[in-house]
Amino acid sequence: MAVNVAVVKTPAGTLAPATAYDAELLRDYAAGRQLKVEIKQMGNRSYQHHKLFFGGLLPLAYEYWVPSGGLVTDGEQKLISGFARRLEAMHSSGGLFLEFADEFVRMVAAKRGERIGSVLQSMEAFRKWLTIEAGYFDVYETPDGYRKEAKSISFHSMGQEEFNRFYRDCFQVAWNMMLSSKFESEEAAERAAMEMMEMGG
């Protein structure tokens, strides 16, 4: 499987992952293993800004992310709860419809859990989620319905101006969903992202 990783040339002449995110992408490859590498000069985008996203904001948001989802999506949960509330409004059952809806959601989650097994967390999956939540995605129709796929943010796919907007939009998602409860201001969160980037390389 091809992996797209940003690297920097060290004074010793070796190539090293540019950010913690890039290091995570390479962690499955054993030390000493030969890899075929295609080297491309990075585009006209600021490498430092790229590094701030992948080595600062992304790992910072990932660190403070507490998985709260489950095997039943928010949309499914809202649909079932809304239907139960509608039934309750039409035929007062003393809350039975709402209890049945909650029980049904738990049953669906349990069945999916048996079928899927344990759910893994990865920074790459988190990056794709953050990219989609920030509004940078393409929509594809599949036999299962529509699916969102994160747009490429590679140097060749996104210039500096668009990357500036992308970073700001991702920061707002991260701020609204996880960082605002951990930092007193957006500026404090930005400083923490900068510090994390500097610590990572």
Backbone hydrogen bonds in HBPLUS format (Angstrom, degrees):
<---DONOR---> <-ACCEPTOR-->    atom                        ^
c    i                          cat <-CA-CA->   ^        H-A-AA   ^      H-
h    n   atom  resd res      DA  || num        DHA   H-A  angle D-A-AA Bond
n    s   type  num  typ     dist DA aas  dist angle  dist       angle   num
A0018-ALA N   A0006-ALA O   2.92 MM  12  5.51 162.5  1.95 141.8 136.6     1
A0008-VAL N   A0016-ALA O   2.88 MM   8  5.49 154.6  1.94 154.5 162.2     2
A0016-ALA N   A0008-VAL O   2.94 MM   8  5.49 160.7  1.98 153.1 159.0     3
A0010-THR N   A0014-THR O   2.77 MM   4  5.41 170.8  1.78 166.1 169.2     4
A0013-GLY N   A0010-THR O   2.84 MM   3  5.25 161.7  1.87 116.2 121.9     5
A0023-ALA N   A0019-THR O   2.98 MM   4  6.31 154.1  2.05 147.7 155.4     6
A0024-GLU N   A0020-ALA O   2.94 MM   4  6.23 149.7  2.03 145.4 153.1     7
A0025-LEU N   A0021-TYR O   3.12 MM   4  6.49 149.8  2.21 145.6 153.5     8
A0026-LEU N   A0022-ASP O   3.24 MM   4  6.55 134.9  2.46 139.1 150.5     9
A0026-LEU N   A0023-ALA O   3.09 MM   3  5.15 132.0  2.33  96.0 109.1    10
A0027-ARG N   A0024-GLU O   3.26 MM   3  5.09 153.7  2.33  98.3 106.0    11
A0029-TYR N   A0026-LEU O   3.04 MM   3  5.71 165.3  2.06 123.8 128.6    12
A0033-ARG N   A0030-ALA O   3.13 MM   3  5.57 158.3  2.18 130.8 133.0    13
A0050-HIS N   A0046-SER O   3.06 MM   4  6.35 158.7  2.11 148.4 154.5    14
A0051-LYS N   A0047-TYR O   2.80 MM   4  6.03 156.6  1.86 149.5 156.3    15
A0052-LEU N   A0048-GLN O   2.85 MM   4  6.11 141.4  2.00 137.8 148.7    16
A0053-PHE N   A0049-HIS O   3.11 MM   4  6.46 148.1  2.21 145.0 152.0    17
A0054-PHE N   A0050-HIS O   3.01 MM   4  6.33 171.6  2.02 162.2 159.6    18
A0055-GLY N   A0051-LYS O   2.62 MM   4  5.17 149.2  1.71 138.9 148.9    19
A0056-GLY N   A0052-LEU O   2.99 MM   4  4.74 125.3  2.30 111.8 120.7    20
A0057-LEU N   A0052-LEU O   2.85 MM   5  6.35 152.2  1.93 160.8 166.4    21
A0058-LEU N   A0053-PHE O   2.85 MM   5  5.78 168.8  1.86 162.2 165.4    22
A0060-LEU N   A0056-GLY O   3.01 MM   4  6.01 151.6  2.09 150.1 159.1    23
A0061-ALA N   A0057-LEU O   2.87 MM   4  6.01 172.9  1.88 162.0 163.0    24
A0062-TYR N   A0058-LEU O   2.96 MM   4  6.05 159.3  2.00 149.7 156.4    25
A0063-GLU N   A0059-PRO O   2.89 MM   4  5.93 148.9  1.98 138.4 146.2    26
A0064-TYR N   A0060-LEU O   3.22 MM   4  6.55 149.1  2.32 146.5 153.5    27
A0065-TRP N   A0061-ALA O   2.95 MM   4  6.00 115.5  2.38 140.2 156.7    28
A0065-TRP N   A0062-TYR O   3.33 MM   3  5.06 148.4  2.44  93.1 102.2    29
A0077-GLN N   A0073-THR O   2.92 MM   4  6.18 165.0  1.95 153.1 157.6    30
A0078-LYS N   A0074-ASP O   2.83 MM   4  6.04 163.1  1.86 153.9 158.1    31
A0079-LEU N   A0075-GLY O   2.96 MM   4  6.10 158.5  2.01 145.6 151.6    32
A0080-ILE N   A0076-GLU O   2.99 MM   4  6.20 170.6  2.00 156.8 158.4    33
A0081-SER N   A0077-GLN O   2.90 MM   4  6.02 165.7  1.92 151.8 156.7    34
A0082-GLY N   A0078-LYS O   2.79 MM   4  5.78 158.1  1.83 145.6 152.4    35
A0083-PHE N   A0079-LEU O   2.99 MM   4  6.14 156.8  2.04 145.7 151.8    36
A0084-ALA N   A0080-ILE O   2.98 MM   4  6.21 158.7  2.03 147.6 153.4    37
A0085-ARG N   A0081-SER O   2.87 MM   4  6.13 156.0  1.93 149.5 156.2    38
A0086-ARG N   A0082-GLY O   2.96 MM   4  6.15 153.3  2.03 144.4 151.8    39
A0087-LEU N   A0083-PHE O   2.96 MM   4  6.28 160.4  2.00 151.4 156.1    40
A0088-GLU N   A0084-ALA O   2.88 MM   4  6.08 157.1  1.93 146.2 153.3    41
A0089-ALA N   A0085-ARG O   2.85 MM   4  6.09 149.7  1.95 145.7 153.5    42
A0090-MET N   A0086-ARG O   3.02 MM   4  6.26 147.6  2.13 145.3 154.0    43
A0091-HIS N   A0087-LEU O   2.79 MM   4  5.89 157.6  1.84 155.2 161.3    44
A0099-GLU N   A0095-GLY O   3.02 MM   4  6.32 155.2  2.08 150.5 157.9    45
A0100-PHE N   A0096-LEU O   2.79 MM   4  6.03 162.9  1.82 156.9 161.3    46
A0101-ALA N   A0097-PHE O   2.93 MM   4  6.13 153.6  2.00 143.5 150.9    47
A0102-ASP N   A0098-LEU O   3.02 MM   4  6.29 161.5  2.06 147.9 152.0    48
A0103-GLU N   A0099-GLU O   2.91 MM   4  6.13 160.7  1.95 151.0 156.8    49
A0104-PHE N   A0100-PHE O   2.81 MM   4  6.00 153.4  1.88 147.6 155.3    50
A0105-VAL N   A0101-ALA O   2.97 MM   4  6.25 159.2  2.01 151.9 156.7    51
A0106-ARG N   A0102-ASP O   3.04 MM   4  6.31 160.9  2.08 149.6 154.4    52
A0107-MET N   A0103-GLU O   2.94 MM   4  6.17 152.9  2.02 145.9 153.7    53
A0108-VAL N   A0104-PHE O   2.91 MM   4  6.19 161.1  1.94 154.7 159.1    54
A0109-ALA N   A0105-VAL O   2.96 MM   4  6.16 163.4  1.99 150.8 155.5    55
A0110-ALA N   A0106-ARG O   2.93 MM   4  6.12 156.0  1.99 145.7 152.3    56
A0111-LYS N   A0107-MET O   2.95 MM   4  6.21 161.8  1.98 151.5 156.2    57
A0112-ARG N   A0108-VAL O   2.92 MM   4  6.12 161.8  1.96 152.4 157.6    58
A0113-GLY N   A0109-ALA O   2.86 MM   4  5.99 150.6  1.95 143.0 151.9    59
A0114-GLU N   A0110-ALA O   2.99 MM   4  6.29 149.9  2.08 147.0 154.0    60
A0115-ARG N   A0111-LYS O   3.13 MM   4  6.37 151.7  2.21 143.3 150.8    61
A0116-ILE N   A0112-ARG O   2.76 MM   4  5.89 158.4  1.81 156.1 161.9    62
A0117-GLY N   A0113-GLY O   2.87 MM   4  5.42 157.6  1.92 137.9 145.5    63
A0126-PHE N   A0122-SER O   3.02 MM   4  6.28 154.5  2.09 144.4 152.3    64
A0127-ARG N   A0123-MET O   2.77 MM   4  6.00 151.6  1.85 146.7 154.1    65
A0128-LYS N   A0124-GLU O   3.04 MM   4  6.33 159.5  2.09 148.8 153.5    66
A0129-TRP N   A0125-ALA O   2.99 MM   4  6.24 156.5  2.04 145.1 151.8    67
A0130-LEU N   A0126-PHE O   2.83 MM   4  6.08 165.0  1.86 155.3 158.9    68
A0131-THR N   A0127-ARG O   2.90 MM   4  6.06 158.9  1.94 149.8 155.6    69
A0132-ILE N   A0128-LYS O   3.00 MM   4  6.20 159.3  2.04 148.5 153.6    70
A0133-GLU N   A0129-TRP O   2.83 MM   4  6.07 166.6  1.85 157.2 161.2    71
A0134-ALA N   A0130-LEU O   2.96 MM   4  6.09 140.6  2.12 141.9 152.0    72
A0136-TYR N   A0131-THR O   3.01 MM   5  5.49 159.0  2.06 159.8 153.7    73
A0135-GLY N   A0132-ILE O   2.89 MM   3  5.13 155.7  1.95 108.1 116.0    74
A0151-LYS N   A0136-TYR O   3.07 MM  15  5.59 169.0  2.08 126.7 126.3    75
A0138-ASP N   A0149-GLU O   2.90 MM  11  5.36 158.8  1.94 151.8 156.2    76
A0149-GLU N   A0138-ASP O   2.85 MM  11  5.36 157.7  1.90 158.6 164.7    77
A0140-TYR N   A0147-ARG O   2.82 MM   7  5.24 167.0  1.83 154.9 158.9    78
A0147-ARG N   A0140-TYR O   2.75 MM   7  5.24 152.7  1.82 153.4 162.5    79
A0142-THR N   A0145-GLY O   2.69 MM   3  5.12 161.5  1.72 146.9 153.6    80
A0145-GLY N   A0142-THR O   2.94 MM   3  5.12 164.3  1.97 113.7 118.5    81
A0157-SER N   A0154-SER O   2.99 MM   3  5.14 138.8  2.17 102.0 114.1    82
A0158-MET N   A0154-SER O   3.06 MM   4  6.16 140.3  2.22 158.2 167.5    83
A0163-PHE N   A0159-GLY O   2.90 MM   4  6.03 153.2  1.98 148.6 157.5    84
A0164-ASN N   A0160-GLN O   2.83 MM   4  6.06 147.2  1.93 150.7 158.8    85
A0165-ARG N   A0161-GLU O   3.28 MM   4  6.67 157.3  2.34 145.0 149.4    86
A0166-PHE N   A0162-GLU O   2.85 MM   4  6.12 161.6  1.88 150.6 156.6    87
A0167-TYR N   A0163-PHE O   2.80 MM   4  5.97 165.3  1.82 153.2 156.1    88
A0168-ARG N   A0164-ASN O   3.06 MM   4  6.26 166.6  2.08 148.0 151.6    89
A0169-ASP N   A0165-ARG O   2.87 MM   4  6.09 162.2  1.90 155.3 160.3    90
A0170-CYS N   A0166-PHE O   2.87 MM   4  6.09 161.7  1.91 155.0 160.0    91
A0171-PHE N   A0167-TYR O   2.79 MM   4  5.99 157.5  1.84 151.9 159.0    92
A0172-GLN N   A0168-ARG O   2.98 MM   4  6.25 155.1  2.05 145.8 152.1    93
A0173-VAL N   A0169-ASP O   3.10 MM   4  6.41 155.6  2.16 146.3 152.3    94
A0174-ALA N   A0170-CYS O   2.90 MM   4  6.15 171.2  1.91 156.6 158.8    95
A0175-TRP N   A0171-PHE O   2.72 MM   4  5.89 156.8  1.77 152.5 159.8    96
A0176-ASN N   A0172-GLN O   2.88 MM   4  5.98 170.1  1.89 149.2 152.1    97
A0177-MET N   A0173-VAL O   2.91 MM   4  5.98 154.8  1.98 152.3 159.2    98
A0178-MET N   A0174-ALA O   2.91 MM   4  5.61 149.8  2.00 143.2 148.6    99
A0179-LEU N   A0174-ALA O   2.88 MM   5  5.95 173.7  1.88 147.7 149.5   100
A0180-SER N   A0175-TRP O   2.89 MM   5  5.05 147.5  2.00 140.3 138.3   101
A0182-LYS N   A0179-LEU O   2.91 MM   3  5.15 155.8  1.97 110.5 118.6   102
A0183-PHE N   A0179-LEU O   2.98 MM   4  6.07 142.4  2.12 163.8 174.0   103
A0189-ALA N   A0185-SER O   3.17 MM   4  6.54 153.7  2.24 145.3 152.2   104
A0190-GLU N   A0186-GLU O   2.85 MM   4  6.14 154.2  1.92 149.9 157.5   105
A0191-ARG N   A0187-GLU O   2.91 MM   4  6.18 155.3  1.98 146.9 153.3   106
A0192-ALA N   A0188-ALA O   2.99 MM   4  6.24 153.4  2.07 142.7 149.9   107
A0193-ALA N   A0189-ALA O   2.93 MM   4  6.22 151.2  2.02 146.9 154.6   108
A0194-MET N   A0190-GLU O   2.95 MM   4  6.23 155.0  2.01 147.5 154.3   109
A0195-GLU N   A0191-ARG O   2.86 MM   4  6.15 157.9  1.91 150.4 156.5   110
A0196-MET N   A0192-ALA O   2.89 MM   4  6.08 156.2  1.95 145.7 152.3   111
A0197-MET N   A0193-ALA O   2.94 MM   4  6.17 154.9  2.01 145.7 152.5   112
A0198-GLU N   A0194-MET O   2.96 MM   4  6.25 158.5  2.01 148.7 154.4   113
A0199-MET N   A0195-GLU O   2.91 MM   4  6.15 152.0  1.99 148.9 156.5   114
A0200-GLY N   A0196-MET O   2.99 MM   4  6.13 146.8  2.10 143.5 152.3   115
